[in-house]
Amino acid sequence: MTKRIVIIGGGLAGITAAREISERGQAVTLIDPNAGETCERPPLSKHLFDSSRYHLPFHLESSELITFVRDTATEITLAEAGEGGTVHLATEETLDFTHCILATGLEANRPEIPQYPDALPVYSLGEAEWIRDMVAESSAPLNVGVLGSGYLGMEVATSAVAAGHEATVYLRGAEPLRKQLSAPVRQALFAKHQEAGVKFVAHTSSPDEIPANTHNVFVTSVGARPAVIPIDGDRPAEAWEVNEKLATSHPRVWAAGDCARITDGPYALDYPWACEPVAESHGKYLAEQLTATSVEAEEPWRDVPWHWSFQGPEKVFTAGLTSPDATNTIIRHDPSGKKFQVFHFDGAEPEALLIGVETLNWPPMQAAARRVLAGNNIPSRAQINDPDFDFKAHSRL
């Protein structure tokens, strides 16, 4: 049977899968309104206020094996006997497939800020360009307001201050990054950002509390939700649930990147991983699976997930399974005391094994953490707790 592979979504997971599939000699169709013209999202929030490149396009062109369909997929209907299905488009056209990858990504939540009706998230190139135009047209430093305290919000605020502007972050709780990082890391970042001049307003229970006539620019950063479309009338409340091979419960339909929640395997989570390295890894993995022999296709996805966030001059990384509420942890500093790692374990006993690492301002040790977690010689809590244990050397074993 001739394969007809369709990918819905032109973000990193989708374009990676399309490129890798075509390089294996298999034709593929990519559906996205901006197919071939999408860009990397992280620079949008990290470089709004400086002269760095904020627009890094994904490099993918249509070819003999890659077909772009610049349209929006609205639903999928499955064929009988699990032999594929049909993608329905906004233009009422249809595309049949034998294999389909859902790579639809995330949609930003867009709360209304009564005093700032032009407030918007920095989640697309158009939004970033609107803010950069304001920066370029201003003859004086701007006063930037940010609602939200996750990675994106902190990247916007810290990049604004680093470029000589003012920034105020409105927090729902008492400190930023409460859902992303463990207490030692987020509290260290909180202190560094305050020292750098970022202002924080804690316990903002409603956007109505944000004062008027204070900010020239206002950015919202209160999370995002997976973009999903119905399959035979089934639309998940959140992300598509996939197994350790990234397969949905629907035959011949897989999900990758930010719209997928992995329910099986060592890196199962209650929410999508939502980070670039995982999206790229998913794309490569599914390209291998959909073009592999039956034996090769038995391998599950097992890459170590990791994330990075550059917040002004501060650099924070995670690798593997970490938790903001973790208690089974050990902290190790470098000799200067300015850089450190938080090691997460699967228990409190000495023989408990390492499952994740957070790293602050220590990129070489982040690389070491990724090597260790991807290897077959996982250290125990007792080993990490030994002051003579050389983690970097261990990563090369």
RAUR-V984072 format. One record per residue. N is the residue number from 0. RES is the residue in one letter. PHI is phi in degrees with one decimal (999 if undefined). OMEGA is omega in radians with two decimals (NA if undefined). NEAR is the number of other ideal C-beta (glycine too) atoms within 12 Angstrom. Layout:
BEGIN
n=(N N)
res=(RES RES)
phi=(PHI PHI)
omega=(OMEGA OMEGA)
near=(NEAR NEAR)
END
This chain:
BEGIN
n=(0 1 2 3 4 5 6 7 8 9 10 11 12 13 14 15 16 17 18 19 20 21 22 23 24 25 26 27 28 29 30 31 32 33 34 35 36 37 38 39 40 41 42 43 44 45 46 47 48 49 50 51 52 53 54 55 56 57 58 59 60 61 62 63 64 65 66 67 68 69 70 71 72 73 74 75 76 77 78 79 80 81 82 83 84 85 86 87 88 89 90 91 92 93 94 95 96 97 98 99 100 101 102 103 104 105 106 107 108 109 110 111 112 113 114 115 116 117 118 119 120 121 122 123 124 125 126 127 128 129 130 131 132 133 134 135 136 137 138 139 140 141 142 143 144 145 146 147 148 149 150 151 152 153 154 155 156 157 158 159 160 161 162 163 164 165 166 167 168 169 170 171 172 173 174 175 176 177 178 179 180 181 182 183 184 185 186 187 188 189 190 191 192 193 194 195 196 197 198 199 200 201 202 203 204 205 206 207 208 209 210 211 212 213 214 215 216 217 218 219 220 221 222 223 224 225 226 227 228 229 230 231 232 233 234 235 236 237 238 239 240 241 242 243 244 245 246 247 248 249 250 251 252 253 254 255 256 257 258 259 260 261 262 263 264 265 266 267 268 269 270 271 272 273 274 275 276 277 278 279 280 281 282 283 284 285 286 287 288 289 290 291 292 293 294 295 296 297 298 299 300 301 302 303 304 305 306 307 308 309 310 311 312 313 314 315 316 317 318 319 320 321 322 323 324 325 326 327 328 329 330 331 332 333 334 335 336 337 338 339 340 341 342 343 344 345 346 347 348 349 350 351 352 353 354 355 356 357 358 359 360 361 362 363 364 365 366 367 368 369 370 371 372 373 374 375 376 377 378 379 380 381 382 383 384 385 386 387 388 389 390 391 392 393 394 395 396)
res=(M T K R I V I I G G G L A G I T A A R E I S E R G Q A V T L I D P N A G E T C E R P P L S K H L F D S S R Y H L P F H L E S S E L I T F V R D T A T E I T L A E A G E G G T V H L A T E E T L D F T H C I L A T G L E A N R P E I P Q Y P D A L P V Y S L G E A E W I R D M V A E S S A P L N V G V L G S G Y L G M E V A T S A V A A G H E A T V Y L R G A E P L R K Q L S A P V R Q A L F A K H Q E A G V K F V A H T S S P D E I P A N T H N V F V T S V G A R P A V I P I D G D R P A E A W E V N E K L A T S H P R V W A A G D C A R I T D G P Y A L D Y P W A C E P V A E S H G K Y L A E Q L T A T S V E A E E P W R D V P W H W S F Q G P E K V F T A G L T S P D A T N T I I R H D P S G K K F Q V F H F D G A E P E A L L I G V E T L N W P P M Q A A A R R V L A G N N I P S R A Q I N D P D F D F K A H S R L)
phi=(999 -72.7 -79.9 -123.4 -94.2 -120.7 -114.9 -104.8 122.5 -108.5 -79.9 -63.1 -61.8 -66.7 -72.6 -65.0 -60.9 -62.4 -62.8 -65.7 -64.7 -65.4 -67.3 -92.3 84.9 -107.3 -71.9 -150.3 -115.2 -110.8 -104.4 -168.1 -56.9 -115.8 -52.5 85.1 -130.1 -83.8 -142.9 -65.7 -82.6 -52.6 -63.0 -61.1 -89.6 -85.0 -130.5 -66.9 -114.2 -124.8 -93.2 -69.4 -72.6 -97.4 -116.2 -111.6 -71.6 -76.9 -92.4 -154.0 -123.1 -66.1 -154.6 -61.3 -106.0 -116.4 -110.6 -93.1 -120.5 -86.2 -154.9 -110.0 -77.0 -106.9 -166.7 -128.5 -117.5 -94.0 -79.4 -71.6 64.3 62.3 -101.7 115.5 176.3 -134.5 -96.3 -100.4 -105.9 -61.1 -80.3 73.8 -80.3 -135.0 -134.6 -85.6 -143.0 -102.4 -140.9 -134.4 -111.4 -89.0 -136.3 -83.2 71.9 -116.8 -117.2 -70.3 -70.2 -129.1 -69.6 -85.4 -108.9 -51.1 -82.8 -137.3 -63.1 -90.8 -59.8 -153.3 -79.1 -97.5 -123.6 -146.3 -62.2 -62.8 -65.9 -63.5 -67.1 -61.8 -69.6 -63.9 -64.4 -63.5 -62.6 -66.3 -83.8 -82.4 -94.4 -135.4 -57.7 -91.1 -108.8 -103.7 -105.9 -134.0 -102.5 124.0 -133.3 -87.4 -57.3 -62.3 -60.7 -70.1 -66.2 -63.5 -64.2 -71.1 -69.0 -65.0 -64.9 -61.7 -92.3 96.2 -97.4 -97.7 -147.0 -125.4 -107.2 -95.8 -103.1 -73.6 -105.9 -97.7 -149.9 -79.9 61.9 -63.7 -95.3 -107.7 -129.9 -69.4 -55.5 -59.5 -75.2 -66.7 -71.2 -64.1 -65.2 -55.5 -64.7 -64.8 -68.5 -63.7 -61.6 -76.2 113.6 -70.7 -96.9 -128.3 -117.7 -81.7 55.0 -85.2 -80.4 -150.8 -58.6 -62.6 -81.0 -75.4 -70.3 -84.2 56.5 -116.9 -111.9 -79.0 -132.3 -131.2 -120.6 -103.3 -147.8 -120.7 91.6 -147.6 -129.0 -60.1 -85.7 -127.5 -124.1 -71.6 -119.5 49.6 84.7 -93.1 -119.3 -64.5 -65.7 -127.6 -88.8 -73.2 -81.2 -129.4 -85.5 -71.7 -104.6 66.3 -88.9 -78.6 -75.8 -93.6 -61.0 63.9 -128.3 -118.0 -133.6 -139.6 74.9 -71.5 -95.8 -112.7 -115.2 -82.9 -104.3 -129.9 92.4 -66.5 -117.2 -68.7 -139.9 -85.7 -154.2 -64.3 -66.2 50.7 -149.5 -59.3 -58.6 -69.6 -59.2 -65.2 -62.1 -60.0 -60.3 -66.0 -61.3 -68.8 -61.5 -64.3 -65.1 -79.1 -117.7 -88.1 -73.7 -62.2 -70.7 -63.5 -74.9 -81.4 -73.4 -80.1 -73.4 -143.3 -62.5 -72.7 -72.2 -147.7 -142.4 -134.8 -146.1 -100.0 -114.7 61.3 -80.7 -88.6 -123.7 -126.9 -132.7 -130.2 -145.0 74.4 -96.7 -125.5 -140.4 -66.5 -107.0 -63.0 -119.4 -85.8 -134.0 -135.3 -105.9 -130.0 -99.2 -80.2 -56.3 -75.5 81.2 -90.4 -123.4 -157.3 -127.9 -113.0 -98.1 -106.7 -123.0 -88.8 177.7 -97.8 -74.9 -56.8 -85.0 -58.0 -98.3 -67.0 -124.1 -166.4 -142.5 -105.5 -132.3 -113.7 58.2 -144.4 -53.2 -59.8 -78.5 -64.8 -61.6 -63.7 -60.8 -64.9 -64.3 -62.4 -66.8 -86.8 -93.1 -107.6 -122.5 -73.2 -75.1 -92.9 -60.1 -63.4 -65.5 -63.4 -75.6 -78.8 -61.6 -89.4 -73.5 -97.4 -65.4 -64.5 -63.5 -61.1 -66.7 -96.2 -70.8)
omega=(3.11 3.12 2.99 -3.06 3.11 3.07 3.11 -3.14 -3.07 3.03 -3.02 3.14 -3.10 -3.09 3.08 3.11 -3.12 -3.13 -3.09 3.12 -3.13 3.13 3.06 3.04 -3.10 3.08 -3.11 3.09 -3.13 -3.12 3.08 3.13 -3.13 -3.09 -3.13 -3.09 3.10 -3.07 3.10 -3.10 -3.05 -3.13 -3.11 -3.11 -3.05 -3.03 3.11 -2.92 3.10 -3.06 3.12 3.13 3.13 -3.10 3.11 -3.05 2.97 -3.07 3.07 3.14 3.06 -3.09 3.12 -3.10 -3.14 3.11 3.07 2.97 -3.08 -3.08 3.14 3.05 -3.08 3.12 3.10 2.96 -3.07 3.08 3.10 3.07 3.04 -3.08 3.14 -3.12 -3.06 3.03 3.10 -3.06 -3.14 3.13 -3.12 2.99 -3.13 3.06 3.09 3.11 2.94 3.13 -3.10 3.05 3.04 3.13 -2.97 3.01 -3.07 2.99 -3.10 2.94 -3.04 3.12 3.09 3.07 -3.00 -3.08 -3.11 -3.07 3.13 -3.14 -3.12 3.04 3.05 -3.02 3.12 3.14 -3.13 3.12 3.12 -3.13 3.10 3.13 3.14 3.07 3.10 3.11 -3.10 -3.09 -3.09 3.11 -3.13 3.10 -3.14 3.02 -3.01 3.03 3.14 3.01 -3.12 -3.01 3.08 -3.11 -3.05 -3.14 3.13 3.09 3.10 -3.08 -3.08 3.09 3.09 -3.14 3.13 3.14 3.07 3.10 3.02 3.12 3.07 -3.14 3.11 -3.05 3.01 3.14 -3.06 -3.08 3.14 3.00 -3.09 -3.11 -3.04 -2.94 3.10 -3.04 -3.12 -3.09 -3.08 3.13 3.05 3.11 3.12 -3.13 -3.13 -3.13 3.07 3.10 -3.13 3.09 3.06 3.12 -3.14 3.02 -3.05 3.01 3.03 -3.02 -3.10 3.05 3.13 -3.09 -3.09 -3.06 3.12 3.00 -3.14 -3.00 3.04 -3.13 3.09 -3.11 3.07 3.13 -3.07 3.03 -3.13 -3.12 3.11 3.05 -3.09 3.09 -3.10 3.01 -3.03 3.10 -3.12 3.06 -3.10 3.12 3.13 -3.10 2.99 3.07 -3.13 3.08 -3.07 3.01 3.10 3.11 3.02 3.08 3.13 -3.09 3.08 3.05 3.13 3.06 -3.04 3.04 -2.94 -3.13 -3.06 3.02 -3.05 -3.06 -3.11 3.07 -3.05 -3.08 3.03 3.14 3.07 -3.11 3.12 3.10 3.01 3.04 -3.03 -3.11 3.12 3.12 3.13 3.12 3.09 -3.14 3.13 -3.11 -3.09 3.05 3.11 -3.09 -3.04 3.10 -3.04 2.98 -3.10 3.13 -3.13 -3.06 -3.13 -3.08 3.08 3.03 -3.06 3.09 3.10 3.09 3.09 -3.05 3.08 3.10 3.07 -3.08 -2.99 3.12 -3.07 -3.11 -3.12 -3.10 2.94 3.06 -3.14 -3.08 3.06 -3.10 3.09 -3.12 -3.05 3.04 3.11 -3.05 3.02 3.12 3.05 3.14 2.95 -3.06 -3.13 -3.09 -3.08 -3.14 3.10 3.06 3.02 -3.11 -3.12 -3.09 -3.13 3.08 -3.09 -3.08 -3.09 -3.10 3.09 -3.05 3.10 3.10 -3.13 -3.11 2.94 -3.08 3.11 3.01 -3.08 -3.03 3.14 -3.14 2.98 3.10 3.10 3.13 3.14 3.12 -3.13 -3.08 3.12 -3.06 -3.11 -3.10 -3.07 -3.12 3.12 3.07 3.14 3.12 -3.13 -3.11 3.12 -3.09 3.13 -3.13 -3.12 -3.07 -3.13 3.10 3.13 -3.11 -3.11 -3.14 NA)
near=(10 12 25 26 40 43 52 48 47 42 45 39 50 51 45 39 49 49 31 34 38 28 20 24 16 29 27 45 39 46 42 37 24 26 31 26 23 33 29 26 37 34 27 36 42 36 30 44 37 26 13 19 17 30 23 20 20 34 16 34 19 23 19 11 24 32 27 27 32 22 26 24 41 26 26 38 25 28 23 11 11 16 20 27 33 27 43 27 24 18 16 12 17 22 31 24 39 29 39 47 51 51 50 41 40 33 23 31 23 25 26 19 32 17 21 28 14 20 34 32 35 42 35 28 24 18 32 36 19 24 39 31 15 27 29 15 13 20 9 12 18 33 25 44 41 51 44 43 42 37 39 43 47 43 48 55 53 45 44 46 36 31 30 20 35 26 43 35 45 41 34 27 22 17 28 48 42 27 26 36 39 35 24 29 42 37 23 33 41 33 18 28 38 25 16 27 23 38 27 34 28 20 14 27 14 16 28 16 19 29 19 15 11 21 33 27 37 43 47 38 41 31 29 31 24 36 34 34 33 21 33 21 12 19 21 27 11 25 34 42 31 39 23 24 28 48 34 34 19 31 22 32 44 45 49 50 49 41 43 50 34 40 25 18 22 22 35 23 26 15 23 41 40 40 33 31 28 38 44 31 33 51 45 32 39 47 38 29 37 38 27 21 12 9 8 15 21 13 19 22 37 22 30 33 39 35 35 30 38 29 44 34 23 40 28 43 40 42 39 41 33 41 26 27 15 29 16 27 34 33 25 33 20 19 10 9 13 15 26 31 41 41 44 37 32 23 18 17 13 17 17 24 27 43 32 40 47 46 45 41 30 31 22 20 32 36 24 30 43 29 27 38 36 24 18 11 18 30 35 26 25 20 27 33 24 16 13 11 21 18 36 22 16 25 27 14 16)
END
